[in-house]
Amino acid sequence: MRSFTYARADSAADAVGRAGASGTAFVAGGTNLLDLMKADVLRPERLIDISRLPLDRIEDTAEGGLRLGALARNADTAYDERVQTRYPMLSKAILAGASAQLRNMATNGGNLLQRTRCYYFYDTATPCNKREPGSGCGAIGGVNRIHAILGASDQCIAVHPSDLCVALAALDAVVQVTGPEGKRSIPFADFHRLPGDRPEIDTVLRPGDLVTAIDLPARGFAEHSTYLKVRDRASYAFALVSVAAGLEMDGGTVRDARLALGGVAHKPRRDPEAGAALHVKSATAR
């Protein structure tokens, strides 16, 4: 067993202040982090418990959108009446994700930050540049059926596992962050990184940054949207490929289209070109 220290933050500022030192990780639901610690994949020296911070509300915004607290549980988010009515693709994406037990514990902020489910990342006996930079990539030339076909590099071909994040990419959400340098807003398209030559870095977060909320725009494509997930079994499996799709219709004509892909890239992949190809086109059954 590897030893670590534990502290409970009593405010966002307290959490950020405690997280300044290297080797520190925030923990809330812990549905991914604790598994990784048990498998000796991640070895934080300090855990900062943020689970009791007042960041679990879901609130309307002045712009007509919705603010999802980073500590709101996935289940509470999926079943929130406003989410189901105004952002049904988001609700469907969450419910297509993990088991009910995990959704009851996992948080929205944690979902954004979950790590890849690449076999080689979890197996400490194999090389993995994401787990141990410079060690190599066992997936390249190995068992890689579930790996990236878009946005990969010669350093890493892992995919991002989240369903929620695919819907957030399609909706053009915005991530709210507070950190040592203050508060800032990050467009969702810019939040996750491609692997390049630094695959161990998943996001643009800086040391000590804390995700506090996710903002959804007013337009949620409520009338014409869906989330489709193809997987090896009907429940509790990560996507081989998934699509979050939203259309704005004028009669039978597509006025705007949003498409985002999951299970095929290192980050949730919004595809503006595919959406643009549908503009001002007639929507038919074929």
C-alpha atoms as an extended CHARMM CRD file, in Angstrom:
* protein
*
       286  EXT
         1         1  MET       CA              0.0000000000        0.0000000000        0.0000000000  PROA      1               0.0000000000
         2         2  ARG       CA              1.2040000000        3.4840000000       -0.8350000000  PROA      2               0.0000000000
         3         3  SER       CA              0.6670000000        6.0890000000        1.8690000000  PROA      3               0.0000000000
         4         4  PHE       CA             -0.9950000000        9.4440000000        1.2190000000  PROA      4               0.0000000000
         5         5  THR       CA             -2.3700000000       12.3190000000        3.2500000000  PROA      5               0.0000000000
         6         6  TYR       CA             -6.0260000000       13.3570000000        3.2870000000  PROA      6               0.0000000000
         7         7  ALA       CA             -7.6770000000       16.7190000000        3.9540000000  PROA      7               0.0000000000
         8         8  ARG       CA            -11.2140000000       18.0030000000        3.5100000000  PROA      8               0.0000000000
         9         9  ALA       CA            -11.6120000000       21.4350000000        1.9000000000  PROA      9               0.0000000000
        10        10  ASP       CA            -14.2370000000       23.7660000000        3.3520000000  PROA      10              0.0000000000
        11        11  SER       CA            -14.3670000000       26.1760000000        0.3830000000  PROA      11              0.0000000000
        12        12  ALA       CA            -13.2620000000       26.3720000000       -3.2290000000  PROA      12              0.0000000000
        13        13  ALA       CA            -10.5130000000       28.8070000000       -2.2270000000  PROA      13              0.0000000000
        14        14  ASP       CA             -9.3460000000       26.3870000000        0.4650000000  PROA      14              0.0000000000
        15        15  ALA       CA             -9.2620000000       23.5250000000       -2.0570000000  PROA      15              0.0000000000
        16        16  VAL       CA             -7.2550000000       25.5530000000       -4.5550000000  PROA      16              0.0000000000
        17        17  GLY       CA             -4.8570000000       26.7010000000       -1.8530000000  PROA      17              0.0000000000
        18        18  ARG       CA             -4.2440000000       23.1610000000       -0.6370000000  PROA      18              0.0000000000
        19        19  ALA       CA             -3.6920000000       21.8390000000       -4.1600000000  PROA      19              0.0000000000
        20        20  GLY       CA             -0.6810000000       23.9900000000       -4.9800000000  PROA      20              0.0000000000
        21        21  ALA       CA              1.8790000000       21.2860000000       -4.2440000000  PROA      21              0.0000000000
        22        22  SER       CA              2.6780000000       18.6180000000       -6.8330000000  PROA      22              0.0000000000
        23        23  GLY       CA              1.3100000000       15.1410000000       -6.2460000000  PROA      23              0.0000000000
        24        24  THR       CA             -2.0760000000       16.4370000000       -5.1040000000  PROA      24              0.0000000000
        25        25  ALA       CA             -5.4390000000       15.2410000000       -6.4180000000  PROA      25              0.0000000000
        26        26  PHE       CA             -9.0020000000       16.3440000000       -5.7550000000  PROA      26              0.0000000000
        27        27  VAL       CA            -11.4880000000       13.6220000000       -4.8370000000  PROA      27              0.0000000000
        28        28  ALA       CA            -15.2900000000       13.7900000000       -4.8120000000  PROA      28              0.0000000000
        29        29  GLY       CA            -17.1980000000       10.6760000000       -5.9450000000  PROA      29              0.0000000000
        30        30  GLY       CA            -13.9070000000        8.8580000000       -6.4880000000  PROA      30              0.0000000000
        31        31  THR       CA            -15.4070000000        6.4000000000       -8.9820000000  PROA      31              0.0000000000
        32        32  ASN       CA            -12.3800000000        6.5880000000      -11.2810000000  PROA      32              0.0000000000
        33        33  LEU       CA             -9.5950000000        7.9320000000       -9.0630000000  PROA      33              0.0000000000
        34        34  LEU       CA             -9.8800000000        5.2930000000       -6.3450000000  PROA      34              0.0000000000
        35        35  ASP       CA             -9.8430000000        2.4630000000       -8.8890000000  PROA      35              0.0000000000
        36        36  LEU       CA             -6.6730000000        3.8960000000      -10.4110000000  PROA      36              0.0000000000
        37        37  MET       CA             -5.0520000000        4.1850000000       -6.9990000000  PROA      37              0.0000000000
        38        38  LYS       CA             -5.9450000000        0.5960000000       -6.1400000000  PROA      38              0.0000000000
        39        39  ALA       CA             -4.3940000000       -0.5640000000       -9.4160000000  PROA      39              0.0000000000
        40        40  ASP       CA             -1.2580000000        1.5120000000       -8.6770000000  PROA      40              0.0000000000
        41        41  VAL       CA             -1.7820000000        3.4550000000      -11.9000000000  PROA      41              0.0000000000
        42        42  LEU       CA             -2.0360000000        6.8070000000      -10.1070000000  PROA      42              0.0000000000
        43        43  ARG       CA             -0.0280000000        7.5290000000       -6.9760000000  PROA      43              0.0000000000
        44        44  PRO       CA             -1.1240000000       10.8700000000       -5.4790000000  PROA      44              0.0000000000
        45        45  GLU       CA              0.6710000000       11.9140000000       -2.3320000000  PROA      45              0.0000000000
        46        46  ARG       CA             -2.2090000000       14.0830000000       -1.0970000000  PROA      46              0.0000000000
        47        47  LEU       CA             -5.9830000000       13.8400000000       -1.5580000000  PROA      47              0.0000000000
        48        48  ILE       CA             -8.1340000000       16.9360000000       -1.1080000000  PROA      48              0.0000000000
        49        49  ASP       CA            -11.7600000000       15.9870000000       -0.4600000000  PROA      49              0.0000000000
        50        50  ILE       CA            -14.0570000000       18.4830000000       -2.2050000000  PROA      50              0.0000000000
        51        51  SER       CA            -17.2430000000       16.4430000000       -1.8930000000  PROA      51              0.0000000000
        52        52  ARG       CA            -18.8740000000       18.7790000000        0.6500000000  PROA      52              0.0000000000
        53        53  LEU       CA            -18.3330000000       22.0300000000       -1.2290000000  PROA      53              0.0000000000
        54        54  PRO       CA            -21.5380000000       23.8230000000       -2.3120000000  PROA      54              0.0000000000
        55        55  LEU       CA            -21.0240000000       23.0400000000       -5.9930000000  PROA      55              0.0000000000
        56        56  ASP       CA            -23.8220000000       20.5260000000       -6.4760000000  PROA      56              0.0000000000
        57        57  ARG       CA            -26.6550000000       22.7630000000       -7.6880000000  PROA      57              0.0000000000
        58        58  ILE       CA            -28.2360000000       22.9000000000      -11.1240000000  PROA      58              0.0000000000
        59        59  GLU       CA            -29.3760000000       26.4570000000      -11.8430000000  PROA      59              0.0000000000
        60        60  ASP       CA            -30.8420000000       28.5270000000      -14.6480000000  PROA      60              0.0000000000
        61        61  THR       CA            -28.5370000000       31.2010000000      -16.0550000000  PROA      61              0.0000000000
        62        62  ALA       CA            -29.4240000000       34.7730000000      -16.9600000000  PROA      62              0.0000000000
        63        63  GLU       CA            -28.7260000000       33.9490000000      -20.6180000000  PROA      63              0.0000000000
        64        64  GLY       CA            -31.4350000000       31.2790000000      -20.6690000000  PROA      64              0.0000000000
        65        65  GLY       CA            -29.0870000000       28.3290000000      -20.3010000000  PROA      65              0.0000000000
        66        66  LEU       CA            -28.3560000000       25.9860000000      -17.4340000000  PROA      66              0.0000000000
        67        67  ARG       CA            -25.4050000000       25.7970000000      -15.0380000000  PROA      67              0.0000000000
        68        68  LEU       CA            -24.4880000000       22.2930000000      -13.9010000000  PROA      68              0.0000000000
        69        69  GLY       CA            -22.5810000000       22.2750000000      -10.6280000000  PROA      69              0.0000000000
        70        70  ALA       CA            -19.3460000000       20.3190000000      -10.8530000000  PROA      70              0.0000000000
        71        71  LEU       CA            -20.3520000000       18.2490000000       -7.8230000000  PROA      71              0.0000000000
        72        72  ALA       CA            -23.8810000000       17.4920000000       -8.9980000000  PROA      72              0.0000000000
        73        73  ARG       CA            -24.1560000000       13.7420000000       -9.3650000000  PROA      73              0.0000000000
        74        74  ASN       CA            -24.5430000000       12.2810000000      -12.8270000000  PROA      74              0.0000000000
        75        75  ALA       CA            -27.8660000000       10.6840000000      -11.8420000000  PROA      75              0.0000000000
        76        76  ASP       CA            -29.2720000000       13.9400000000      -10.4720000000  PROA      76              0.0000000000
        77        77  THR       CA            -28.2270000000       15.6950000000      -13.6800000000  PROA      77              0.0000000000
        78        78  ALA       CA            -29.7100000000       13.0680000000      -15.9990000000  PROA      78              0.0000000000
        79        79  TYR       CA            -33.0610000000       13.0730000000      -14.1950000000  PROA      79              0.0000000000
        80        80  ASP       CA            -33.3210000000       16.8280000000      -13.6650000000  PROA      80              0.0000000000
        81        81  GLU       CA            -36.5340000000       17.9470000000      -15.3860000000  PROA      81              0.0000000000
        82        82  ARG       CA            -34.8380000000       20.9320000000      -17.0360000000  PROA      82              0.0000000000
        83        83  VAL       CA            -32.0750000000       18.7490000000      -18.4520000000  PROA      83              0.0000000000
        84        84  GLN       CA            -34.5370000000       16.1510000000      -19.7380000000  PROA      84              0.0000000000
        85        85  THR       CA            -36.7760000000       18.7950000000      -21.3030000000  PROA      85              0.0000000000
        86        86  ARG       CA            -34.2590000000       21.2720000000      -22.6820000000  PROA      86              0.0000000000
        87        87  TYR       CA            -31.1490000000       19.1000000000      -23.2380000000  PROA      87              0.0000000000
        88        88  PRO       CA            -32.4310000000       15.5560000000      -23.8450000000  PROA      88              0.0000000000
        89        89  MET       CA            -29.2580000000       14.4340000000      -25.6490000000  PROA      89              0.0000000000
        90        90  LEU       CA            -27.3220000000       15.1720000000      -22.4510000000  PROA      90              0.0000000000
        91        91  SER       CA            -29.6940000000       13.1490000000      -20.2930000000  PROA      91              0.0000000000
        92        92  LYS       CA            -29.5510000000       10.2440000000      -22.7660000000  PROA      92              0.0000000000
        93        93  ALA       CA            -25.7460000000       10.3680000000      -22.8620000000  PROA      93              0.0000000000
        94        94  ILE       CA            -25.4360000000       10.1520000000      -19.0840000000  PROA      94              0.0000000000
        95        95  LEU       CA            -27.9130000000        7.2740000000      -18.8630000000  PROA      95              0.0000000000
        96        96  ALA       CA            -25.9920000000        5.4390000000      -21.6010000000  PROA      96              0.0000000000
        97        97  GLY       CA            -22.8990000000        5.5870000000      -19.4370000000  PROA      97              0.0000000000
        98        98  ALA       CA            -22.0840000000        3.6470000000      -16.3090000000  PROA      98              0.0000000000
        99        99  SER       CA            -24.2550000000        1.5790000000      -13.9910000000  PROA      99              0.0000000000
       100       100  ALA       CA            -26.9250000000        3.2360000000      -11.8350000000  PROA      100             0.0000000000
       101       101  GLN       CA            -24.7210000000        2.7830000000       -8.7720000000  PROA      101             0.0000000000
       102       102  LEU       CA            -21.8390000000        4.6530000000      -10.3920000000  PROA      102             0.0000000000
       103       103  ARG       CA            -24.1270000000        7.4140000000      -11.6960000000  PROA      103             0.0000000000
       104       104  ASN       CA            -25.3320000000        7.9300000000       -8.1280000000  PROA      104             0.0000000000
       105       105  MET       CA            -21.7490000000        8.6290000000       -6.9970000000  PROA      105             0.0000000000
       106       106  ALA       CA            -19.9640000000       10.1140000000      -10.0220000000  PROA      106             0.0000000000
       107       107  THR       CA            -19.9410000000       13.8980000000      -10.3670000000  PROA      107             0.0000000000
       108       108  ASN       CA            -20.1680000000       16.0930000000      -13.4560000000  PROA      108             0.0000000000
       109       109  GLY       CA            -16.7300000000       17.5710000000      -12.8690000000  PROA      109             0.0000000000
       110       110  GLY       CA            -15.1970000000       14.1690000000      -12.2900000000  PROA      110             0.0000000000
       111       111  ASN       CA            -16.7570000000       12.8820000000      -15.4960000000  PROA      111             0.0000000000
       112       112  LEU       CA            -14.8610000000       15.5270000000      -17.4530000000  PROA      112             0.0000000000
       113       113  LEU       CA            -11.5920000000       14.4150000000      -15.8600000000  PROA      113             0.0000000000
       114       114  GLN       CA            -11.9100000000       10.6300000000      -16.0050000000  PROA      114             0.0000000000
       115       115  ARG       CA             -8.9440000000        8.8250000000      -17.5080000000  PROA      115             0.0000000000
       116       116  THR       CA             -8.8370000000        6.5520000000      -20.5290000000  PROA      116             0.0000000000
       117       117  ARG       CA             -9.8630000000        2.9100000000      -20.2440000000  PROA      117             0.0000000000
       118       118  CYS       CA             -7.0010000000        1.7780000000      -22.5050000000  PROA      118             0.0000000000
       119       119  TYR       CA             -5.8960000000       -1.7100000000      -21.4410000000  PROA      119             0.0000000000
       120       120  TYR       CA             -2.2550000000       -0.6830000000      -21.4580000000  PROA      120             0.0000000000
       121       121  PHE       CA             -2.8640000000        2.3750000000      -19.2790000000  PROA      121             0.0000000000
       122       122  TYR       CA             -4.3460000000        0.1180000000      -16.5890000000  PROA      122             0.0000000000
       123       123  ASP       CA             -1.7270000000       -2.6280000000      -16.8890000000  PROA      123             0.0000000000
       124       124  THR       CA              1.3860000000       -1.4180000000      -15.0710000000  PROA      124             0.0000000000
       125       125  ALA       CA              3.3950000000       -4.3020000000      -16.5450000000  PROA      125             0.0000000000
       126       126  THR       CA              3.1050000000       -2.8260000000      -20.0470000000  PROA      126             0.0000000000
       127       127  PRO       CA              4.5310000000        0.3970000000      -21.5220000000  PROA      127             0.0000000000
       128       128  CYS       CA              2.2480000000        3.4230000000      -21.6100000000  PROA      128             0.0000000000
       129       129  ASN       CA              3.2880000000        6.9940000000      -22.3600000000  PROA      129             0.0000000000
       130       130  LYS       CA              0.1410000000        8.3280000000      -20.7070000000  PROA      130             0.0000000000
       131       131  ARG       CA              0.8910000000        6.5250000000      -17.4560000000  PROA      131             0.0000000000
       132       132  GLU       CA              4.7050000000        6.7260000000      -17.6190000000  PROA      132             0.0000000000
       133       133  PRO       CA              5.9820000000        9.2960000000      -20.1590000000  PROA      133             0.0000000000
       134       134  GLY       CA              8.7310000000        7.9900000000      -22.3790000000  PROA      134             0.0000000000
       135       135  SER       CA              8.0310000000        4.3030000000      -21.7480000000  PROA      135             0.0000000000
       136       136  GLY       CA              6.3640000000        3.6970000000      -25.1260000000  PROA      136             0.0000000000
       137       137  CYS       CA              2.8540000000        2.7740000000      -26.2470000000  PROA      137             0.0000000000
       138       138  GLY       CA              1.8580000000       -0.8750000000      -25.9810000000  PROA      138             0.0000000000
       139       139  ALA       CA             -1.3870000000       -0.2550000000      -27.8380000000  PROA      139             0.0000000000
       140       140  ILE       CA              0.4030000000        0.6850000000      -31.0550000000  PROA      140             0.0000000000
       141       141  GLY       CA              0.9610000000       -2.6790000000      -32.6560000000  PROA      141             0.0000000000
       142       142  GLY       CA             -0.9380000000       -4.3730000000      -29.8150000000  PROA      142             0.0000000000
       143       143  VAL       CA             -4.5870000000       -5.0660000000      -29.0740000000  PROA      143             0.0000000000
       144       144  ASN       CA             -6.1390000000       -1.7980000000      -30.2010000000  PROA      144             0.0000000000
       145       145  ARG       CA             -9.6950000000       -2.4780000000      -31.3570000000  PROA      145             0.0000000000
       146       146  ILE       CA            -11.0870000000        0.1340000000      -28.9260000000  PROA      146             0.0000000000
       147       147  HSD       CA             -8.4880000000        2.7830000000      -29.7040000000  PROA      147             0.0000000000
       148       148  ALA       CA             -8.4360000000        6.0950000000      -31.5610000000  PROA      148             0.0000000000
       149       149  ILE       CA             -8.8280000000        6.4870000000      -35.2910000000  PROA      149             0.0000000000
       150       150  LEU       CA             -8.8820000000       10.2980000000      -35.0810000000  PROA      150             0.0000000000
       151       151  GLY       CA             -6.6100000000       12.7690000000      -33.3110000000  PROA      151             0.0000000000
       152       152  ALA       CA             -4.0410000000       10.1970000000      -32.1480000000  PROA      152             0.0000000000
       153       153  SER       CA             -0.2510000000       10.5010000000      -32.2960000000  PROA      153             0.0000000000
       154       154  ASP       CA              2.7620000000        8.2040000000      -32.4280000000  PROA      154             0.0000000000
       155       155  GLN       CA              2.9100000000        8.5940000000      -28.6450000000  PROA      155             0.0000000000
       156       156  CYS       CA             -0.6400000000        7.5470000000      -27.7510000000  PROA      156             0.0000000000
       157       157  ILE       CA             -3.7640000000        6.1570000000      -29.4230000000  PROA      157             0.0000000000
       158       158  ALA       CA             -6.0360000000        6.0480000000      -26.3500000000  PROA      158             0.0000000000
       159       159  VAL       CA             -9.6030000000        7.3830000000      -26.4590000000  PROA      159             0.0000000000
       160       160  HSD       CA            -11.5590000000        9.5030000000      -24.0090000000  PROA      160             0.0000000000
       161       161  PRO       CA            -14.2060000000        7.3320000000      -22.3040000000  PROA      161             0.0000000000
       162       162  SER       CA            -16.9410000000        9.8080000000      -21.3420000000  PROA      162             0.0000000000
       163       163  ASP       CA            -20.4760000000        9.7790000000      -22.7690000000  PROA      163             0.0000000000
       164       164  LEU       CA            -21.4650000000       12.9960000000      -20.9990000000  PROA      164             0.0000000000
       165       165  CYS       CA            -18.5760000000       14.8370000000      -22.6360000000  PROA      165             0.0000000000
       166       166  VAL       CA            -19.7000000000       13.9070000000      -26.1460000000  PROA      166             0.0000000000
       167       167  ALA       CA            -23.0360000000       15.6250000000      -25.5530000000  PROA      167             0.0000000000
       168       168  LEU       CA            -21.2950000000       18.6300000000      -23.9780000000  PROA      168             0.0000000000
       169       169  ALA       CA            -19.1220000000       18.9350000000      -27.0920000000  PROA      169             0.0000000000
       170       170  ALA       CA            -22.1900000000       18.9450000000      -29.3250000000  PROA      170             0.0000000000
       171       171  LEU       CA            -23.8820000000       21.5730000000      -27.1620000000  PROA      171             0.0000000000
       172       172  ASP       CA            -20.8480000000       23.9060000000      -27.0950000000  PROA      172             0.0000000000
       173       173  ALA       CA            -20.7660000000       23.9350000000      -23.3150000000  PROA      173             0.0000000000
       174       174  VAL       CA            -18.3800000000       26.1010000000      -21.2960000000  PROA      174             0.0000000000
       175       175  VAL       CA            -16.3510000000       24.8680000000      -18.3020000000  PROA      175             0.0000000000
       176       176  GLN       CA            -16.0240000000       27.2010000000      -15.3150000000  PROA      176             0.0000000000
       177       177  VAL       CA            -12.7370000000       26.9340000000      -13.4230000000  PROA      177             0.0000000000
       178       178  THR       CA            -11.2120000000       28.6110000000      -10.3940000000  PROA      178             0.0000000000
       179       179  GLY       CA             -7.5160000000       28.3810000000       -9.6670000000  PROA      179             0.0000000000
       180       180  PRO       CA             -4.4830000000       30.1370000000       -8.1730000000  PROA      180             0.0000000000
       181       181  GLU       CA             -4.7400000000       32.7970000000      -10.8990000000  PROA      181             0.0000000000
       182       182  GLY       CA             -8.4740000000       33.3770000000      -10.4050000000  PROA      182             0.0000000000
       183       183  LYS       CA            -11.5730000000       32.3450000000      -12.3130000000  PROA      183             0.0000000000
       184       184  ARG       CA            -11.8050000000       31.6430000000      -16.0080000000  PROA      184             0.0000000000
       185       185  SER       CA            -14.1760000000       30.1490000000      -18.5750000000  PROA      185             0.0000000000
       186       186  ILE       CA            -12.9580000000       27.4650000000      -20.9970000000  PROA      186             0.0000000000
       187       187  PRO       CA            -14.9560000000       26.5860000000      -24.1260000000  PROA      187             0.0000000000
       188       188  PHE       CA            -15.5630000000       22.8690000000      -24.0420000000  PROA      188             0.0000000000
       189       189  ALA       CA            -13.9010000000       22.3570000000      -27.4190000000  PROA      189             0.0000000000
       190       190  ASP       CA            -10.6530000000       23.6560000000      -25.8850000000  PROA      190             0.0000000000
       191       191  PHE       CA            -10.8530000000       21.8300000000      -22.5410000000  PROA      191             0.0000000000
       192       192  HSD       CA             -9.3690000000       18.4540000000      -23.5280000000  PROA      192             0.0000000000
       193       193  ARG       CA             -6.0210000000       18.0610000000      -25.3060000000  PROA      193             0.0000000000
       194       194  LEU       CA             -4.9000000000       15.8630000000      -28.1540000000  PROA      194             0.0000000000
       195       195  PRO       CA             -1.9590000000       13.6350000000      -27.1460000000  PROA      195             0.0000000000
       196       196  GLY       CA              0.8250000000       15.0800000000      -29.3100000000  PROA      196             0.0000000000
       197       197  ASP       CA              4.1050000000       14.3590000000      -27.5570000000  PROA      197             0.0000000000
       198       198  ARG       CA              2.6070000000       14.8980000000      -24.0550000000  PROA      198             0.0000000000
       199       199  PRO       CA             -0.1520000000       12.2830000000      -23.7790000000  PROA      199             0.0000000000
       200       200  GLU       CA              0.0450000000       12.2610000000      -19.9820000000  PROA      200             0.0000000000
       201       201  ILE       CA             -1.6930000000       15.6800000000      -19.9620000000  PROA      201             0.0000000000
       202       202  ASP       CA             -5.3990000000       15.2540000000      -20.7040000000  PROA      202             0.0000000000
       203       203  THR       CA             -6.7280000000       18.7970000000      -20.2780000000  PROA      203             0.0000000000
       204       204  VAL       CA             -5.6840000000       22.4470000000      -20.2860000000  PROA      204             0.0000000000
       205       205  LEU       CA             -6.1660000000       22.7210000000      -16.5260000000  PROA      205             0.0000000000
       206       206  ARG       CA             -3.2490000000       24.2410000000      -14.6440000000  PROA      206             0.0000000000
       207       207  PRO       CA             -1.8790000000       22.9960000000      -11.3150000000  PROA      207             0.0000000000
       208       208  GLY       CA             -4.3830000000       23.7910000000       -8.5710000000  PROA      208             0.0000000000
       209       209  ASP       CA             -7.2980000000       24.4490000000      -10.9410000000  PROA      209             0.0000000000
       210       210  LEU       CA            -10.7060000000       23.3130000000       -9.7420000000  PROA      210             0.0000000000
       211       211  VAL       CA            -13.6780000000       22.7740000000      -12.0580000000  PROA      211             0.0000000000
       212       212  THR       CA            -16.6740000000       24.4700000000      -10.4150000000  PROA      212             0.0000000000
       213       213  ALA       CA            -19.4410000000       24.2720000000      -13.0410000000  PROA      213             0.0000000000
       214       214  ILE       CA            -20.4110000000       23.5080000000      -16.6200000000  PROA      214             0.0000000000
       215       215  ASP       CA            -22.5450000000       26.0590000000      -18.4600000000  PROA      215             0.0000000000
       216       216  LEU       CA            -24.9980000000       24.9670000000      -21.1320000000  PROA      216             0.0000000000
       217       217  PRO       CA            -26.1440000000       27.5140000000      -23.7400000000  PROA      217             0.0000000000
       218       218  ALA       CA            -29.7990000000       28.4210000000      -24.1500000000  PROA      218             0.0000000000
       219       219  ARG       CA            -30.1150000000       26.3520000000      -27.3170000000  PROA      219             0.0000000000
       220       220  GLY       CA            -30.3120000000       22.6700000000      -26.5040000000  PROA      220             0.0000000000
       221       221  PHE       CA            -31.8070000000       21.2350000000      -29.7170000000  PROA      221             0.0000000000
       222       222  ALA       CA            -34.5900000000       19.8250000000      -27.5670000000  PROA      222             0.0000000000
       223       223  GLU       CA            -36.9920000000       18.9820000000      -30.3860000000  PROA      223             0.0000000000
       224       224  HSD       CA            -34.5370000000       17.1800000000      -32.6630000000  PROA      224             0.0000000000
       225       225  SER       CA            -31.6430000000       15.5340000000      -30.8640000000  PROA      225             0.0000000000
       226       226  THR       CA            -30.3920000000       12.1610000000      -29.7140000000  PROA      226             0.0000000000
       227       227  TYR       CA            -27.4260000000       10.2220000000      -28.3940000000  PROA      227             0.0000000000
       228       228  LEU       CA            -26.5070000000        6.9240000000      -30.0230000000  PROA      228             0.0000000000
       229       229  LYS       CA            -23.9370000000        4.5770000000      -28.5320000000  PROA      229             0.0000000000
       230       230  VAL       CA            -22.5980000000        1.3850000000      -30.1220000000  PROA      230             0.0000000000
       231       231  ARG       CA            -20.9020000000       -1.0060000000      -27.6830000000  PROA      231             0.0000000000
       232       232  ASP       CA            -20.0680000000       -4.6590000000      -27.2270000000  PROA      232             0.0000000000
       233       233  ARG       CA            -22.8710000000       -5.2830000000      -24.7450000000  PROA      233             0.0000000000
       234       234  ALA       CA            -26.1340000000       -3.5300000000      -23.9580000000  PROA      234             0.0000000000
       235       235  SER       CA            -25.1700000000       -2.0520000000      -20.5990000000  PROA      235             0.0000000000
       236       236  TYR       CA            -22.1780000000       -0.7830000000      -18.6510000000  PROA      236             0.0000000000
       237       237  ALA       CA            -19.7200000000       -0.8020000000      -21.5490000000  PROA      237             0.0000000000
       238       238  PHE       CA            -17.6400000000        1.9690000000      -23.0650000000  PROA      238             0.0000000000
       239       239  ALA       CA            -18.4430000000        3.1250000000      -26.5810000000  PROA      239             0.0000000000
       240       240  LEU       CA            -16.9030000000        1.6240000000      -29.6610000000  PROA      240             0.0000000000
       241       241  VAL       CA            -18.3910000000        4.7010000000      -31.2760000000  PROA      241             0.0000000000
       242       242  SER       CA            -21.0210000000        7.1750000000      -30.1200000000  PROA      242             0.0000000000
       243       243  VAL       CA            -22.7200000000       10.1840000000      -31.6740000000  PROA      243             0.0000000000
       244       244  ALA       CA            -24.4690000000       13.1580000000      -30.1040000000  PROA      244             0.0000000000
       245       245  ALA       CA            -26.6230000000       14.8320000000      -32.7400000000  PROA      245             0.0000000000
       246       246  GLY       CA            -28.8110000000       17.9200000000      -32.6740000000  PROA      246             0.0000000000
       247       247  LEU       CA            -30.7710000000       19.5220000000      -35.5030000000  PROA      247             0.0000000000
       248       248  GLU       CA            -32.5580000000       22.8410000000      -35.8120000000  PROA      248             0.0000000000
       249       249  MET       CA            -35.3190000000       22.4030000000      -38.3620000000  PROA      249             0.0000000000
       250       250  ASP       CA            -37.3950000000       24.7480000000      -40.4860000000  PROA      250             0.0000000000
       251       251  GLY       CA            -40.1470000000       22.4550000000      -41.6520000000  PROA      251             0.0000000000
       252       252  GLY       CA            -38.2940000000       19.6850000000      -43.4650000000  PROA      252             0.0000000000
       253       253  THR       CA            -35.0790000000       21.7030000000      -43.9280000000  PROA      253             0.0000000000
       254       254  VAL       CA            -32.0250000000       21.5510000000      -41.6660000000  PROA      254             0.0000000000
       255       255  ARG       CA            -31.0840000000       25.0600000000      -40.5280000000  PROA      255             0.0000000000
       256       256  ASP       CA            -28.3180000000       24.0350000000      -38.1490000000  PROA      256             0.0000000000
       257       257  ALA       CA            -26.7220000000       20.7430000000      -37.1650000000  PROA      257             0.0000000000
       258       258  ARG       CA            -24.4210000000       19.6770000000      -34.3500000000  PROA      258             0.0000000000
       259       259  LEU       CA            -22.5330000000       16.3880000000      -34.4140000000  PROA      259             0.0000000000
       260       260  ALA       CA            -19.9960000000       15.1290000000      -31.8910000000  PROA      260             0.0000000000
       261       261  LEU       CA            -18.2620000000       11.7530000000      -31.7580000000  PROA      261             0.0000000000
       262       262  GLY       CA            -17.1310000000        9.5860000000      -28.8720000000  PROA      262             0.0000000000
       263       263  GLY       CA            -15.0940000000        6.3970000000      -28.6750000000  PROA      263             0.0000000000
       264       264  VAL       CA            -12.9840000000        7.2410000000      -31.7190000000  PROA      264             0.0000000000
       265       265  ALA       CA            -10.6130000000       10.0010000000      -30.5960000000  PROA      265             0.0000000000
       266       266  HSD       CA             -8.3710000000       11.1380000000      -27.7620000000  PROA      266             0.0000000000
       267       267  LYS       CA            -10.9660000000       13.7690000000      -26.8350000000  PROA      267             0.0000000000
       268       268  PRO       CA            -14.7100000000       14.2010000000      -27.4200000000  PROA      268             0.0000000000
       269       269  ARG       CA            -14.6850000000       15.2290000000      -31.0610000000  PROA      269             0.0000000000
       270       270  ARG       CA            -17.0260000000       17.8910000000      -32.3880000000  PROA      270             0.0000000000
       271       271  ASP       CA            -17.2660000000       17.6460000000      -36.1910000000  PROA      271             0.0000000000
       272       272  PRO       CA            -18.2140000000       21.0820000000      -37.6180000000  PROA      272             0.0000000000
       273       273  GLU       CA            -17.6680000000       19.9200000000      -41.2140000000  PROA      273             0.0000000000
       274       274  ALA       CA            -20.1910000000       17.1010000000      -40.8910000000  PROA      274             0.0000000000
       275       275  GLY       CA            -22.6800000000       19.5030000000      -39.3510000000  PROA      275             0.0000000000
       276       276  ALA       CA            -22.0800000000       22.0800000000      -42.0610000000  PROA      276             0.0000000000
       277       277  ALA       CA            -22.7200000000       19.4570000000      -44.7390000000  PROA      277             0.0000000000
       278       278  LEU       CA            -26.3150000000       19.2140000000      -43.5160000000  PROA      278             0.0000000000
       279       279  HSD       CA            -27.0590000000       22.9340000000      -43.5750000000  PROA      279             0.0000000000
       280       280  VAL       CA            -30.0410000000       23.9410000000      -45.6930000000  PROA      280             0.0000000000
       281       281  LYS       CA            -30.5970000000       20.3370000000      -46.7270000000  PROA      281             0.0000000000
       282       282  SER       CA            -33.8550000000       18.4600000000      -46.7160000000  PROA      282             0.0000000000
       283       283  ALA       CA            -34.2040000000       15.9010000000      -43.9680000000  PROA      283             0.0000000000
       284       284  THR       CA            -35.5040000000       12.6050000000      -45.3360000000  PROA      284             0.0000000000
       285       285  ALA       CA            -35.5820000000        9.0130000000      -44.1400000000  PROA      285             0.0000000000
       286       286  ARG       CA            -32.5870000000        8.2370000000      -46.3870000000  PROA      286             0.0000000000
